[in-house]
């Protein structure tokens, strides 16, 4: 098999990653970056090739949750098993950042959408699917994961007042770059290219139909990612991208395409919720009660700011909605931890009974 050398620096490898990899190098492993994930089968990019890989049995046994498994963007330690060309993943290097969410459904567990991301393009369509409240939710998740958000307002050619939309988004995301873009006319694409650089990883995130794959195709200069038309009545799309994938741009820079999300449930957002609603946090310093929830309490400075028009009512409603979601998640995590601890205790007791010496 012919192999073409790959410069790992073009995939984001640097001295810090090399230092983190030293213990694995001593064990005879080689570094690779996960560029495609599909049901626990991974395509990884190495200095030689892009083989498929699976996690080792020891890795699977040690993994405490699905968040411990490799995600697109992760740097991993692999070993080859000739002559079958089998490639095993033995470890994941500590992540510098990640974009995560709670898995869909009732299960209380995180899902890593993309790892080791420098920037996140939060893509929203300026069509019937435009939703500032959804943008606020994505901002919370981006900041929680240690990534830098950039808001992309795609389909600007379908909007009658682009400047008004940009101003509205800028008010809910102060200090965050906001770029209106049209993949039809090409307007705004140069603003996105300005964020790209060799070795820099950018993930595109957004709901189905916002045009993430189309943006990647325009930045690449050719139609690599599949695209579909959205439904006319609500501008919602079907899942064109079915797997997360890392794409290397010809001029440098890396893009991670992700499937559209029908829902983005928060996971361990911590202080990021308050960072995303800094205007509410600042107004709250004037509340009479230190633990004011800005709901039914008297002398609430936040509600006063809403009545004065300084904070939109919809923004406060969304903040309260997200706060309740975080509290429900924390309660479910407490229950999950208690159940896990009980199972561990039972396992220990069973093991002790099985080793009780006979008289």
C-alpha positions, -999 to +999 in steps of 0.1 A: +000+000+000+014+034-010+015+059+018+019+097+015+035+115+044+012+139+063+025+169+082+009+165+116+013+203+122-013+208+095-037+188+117-029+210+147+000+191+163+024+212+183+049+209+211+023+208+238+006+179+222+040+162+217+048+166+254+014+152+264+021+122+241+055+113+255+042+086+279+024+069+250+055+072+228+074+053+254+049+025+250+055+022+213+023+041+202+021+067+174-001+099+175-032+103+153-061+127+151-097+114+148-112+128+116-143+107+113-165+089+138-192+063+130-207+041+157-173+035+175-154+030+143-130+058+136-109+071+108-077+086+121-050+107+104-014+098+111+019+109+098+016+081+072-020+075+063-057+076+073-066+041+085-098+030+103-094+022+140-113+008+170-106+012+207-088-016+224-105-040+248-086-024+278-097+010+267-133-001+265-131-017+299-116+014+315-141+039+299-165+051+326-189+068+301-193+075+265-176+109+270-144+089+276-145+075+241-127+093+212-145+121+194-138+139+162-109+163+168-093+142+196-057+133+195-053+096+203-025+070+208-027+041+184-008+009+176-009-012+145-014-049+145+003-064+114-002-083+092-039-076+093-035-038+093-057-036+124-053-003+142-061+000+179-067+032+199-052+028+234-057+063+248-071+098+243-049+128+251-064+153+275-088+176+257-080+214+255-116+222+247-148+204+237-184+212+226-207+188+245-243+183+252-266+160+271-274+130+250-309+130+235-337+113+254-339+104+291-304+091+296-283+113+319-249+113+301-228+137+280-220+135+244-188+151+230-198+167+197-163+180+188-130+181+207-099+204+207-117+231+188-102+266+186-133+284+172-169+275+169-190+288+140-225+289+154-246+289+123-281+302+122-303+308+091-318+342+083-349+325+070-380+312+087-358+292+111-341+322+126-343+320+164-322+343+188-331+321+218-315+291+201-283+312+195-282+320+233-283+283+241-255+276+217-234+304+232-238+289+267-225+255+255-196+270+235-183+290+264-188+261+288-165+240+266-137+265+265-142+274+228-144+308+212-177+314+195-183+332+162-219+337+151-226+331+114-260+343+101-263+323+069-288+328+040-285+366+042-299+367+006-333+356+020-335+383+047-350+418+040-333+436+068-299+419+075-286+449+095-315+446+120-308+409+125-271+415+130-278+443+156-303+420+174-277+392+177-250+416+187-271+427+216-274+392+230-238+383+223-217+414+231-181+410+220-188+380+198-181+384+161-213+383+140-210+376+103-240+377+078-232+353+050-248+343+017-235+311+000-256+321-030-239+354-036-206+347-018-211+377+005-194+374+039-174+343+031-142+363+032-150+372+068-152+336+077-119+328+059-102+355+080-108+332+111-091+303+094-054+295+098-031+265+093-035+242+122-065+260+136-097+239+141-131+254+136-163+234+143-196+243+125-226+238+147-263+245+142-297+229+136-306+210+104-310+231+073-289+262+083-263+255+056-232+242+075-223+217+047-228+244+020-205+268+039-178+241+040-182+235+003-178+272-005-148+275+017-132+244+001-140+256-034-158+224-045-188+203-035-174+178-010-202+176+015-237+165+005-265+191+008-303+190+006-330+215+001-349+227+032-386+224+036-403+256+023-428+261+050-405+262+080-369+262+065-361+231+085-337+206+069-331+169+070-298+154+083-276+158+053-244+152+073-248+119+092-214+117+108-190+142+124-160+148+101-128+168+102-119+184+068-085+200+060-087+231+039-063+234+009-049+267+022-046+256+058-071+254+086-094+226+097-132+224+097-154+200+116-188+194+100-215+181+124-250+167+119-277+192+124-291+192+160-328+190+166-322+197+202-292+210+222-297+200+258-272+216+282-246+196+301-227+210+332-226+246+319-216+260+353-207+297+351-211+298+313-249+304+317-242+336+336-215+346+311-239+343+282-265+365+301-241+390+315-266+418+312-289+399+336-261+391+359-251+428+361-287+439+367-291+412+394-265+430+416-293+455+424-319+429+435-331+431+471-326+394+478-291+379+472-307+346+460-333+363+439-345+341+410-360+370+391-394+354+390-419+362+418-396+379+443-403+416+451-379+444+445-362+425+417-338+447+397-338+423+367-376+425+364-374+463+367-349+463+338-373+443+317-401+467+325-378+496+316-370+480+282-333+475+291-336+437+289-360+420+265-387+399+282-380+370+258-344+370+269-352+368+306-378+341+299-351+321+281-326+326+309-351+313+334-359+283+312-322+274+308-317+279+346-345+254+353-330+230+328-296+232+345-313+225+379-332+195+366-300+181+351-281+186+384-309+167+403-308+138+377-270+137+380-273+134+418-297+105+414-274+088+388-244+092+411-263+077+440-274+047+419-238+042+406-225+043+442-251+018+453-242-006+425-205-003+434-212-011+470-233-041+461-205-054+438-180-051+466-203-070+490-209-097+465-171-100+459-165-102+497-192-129+502-176-149+473-142-149+491-154-156+526-131-184+539-148-217+549-145-232+583 
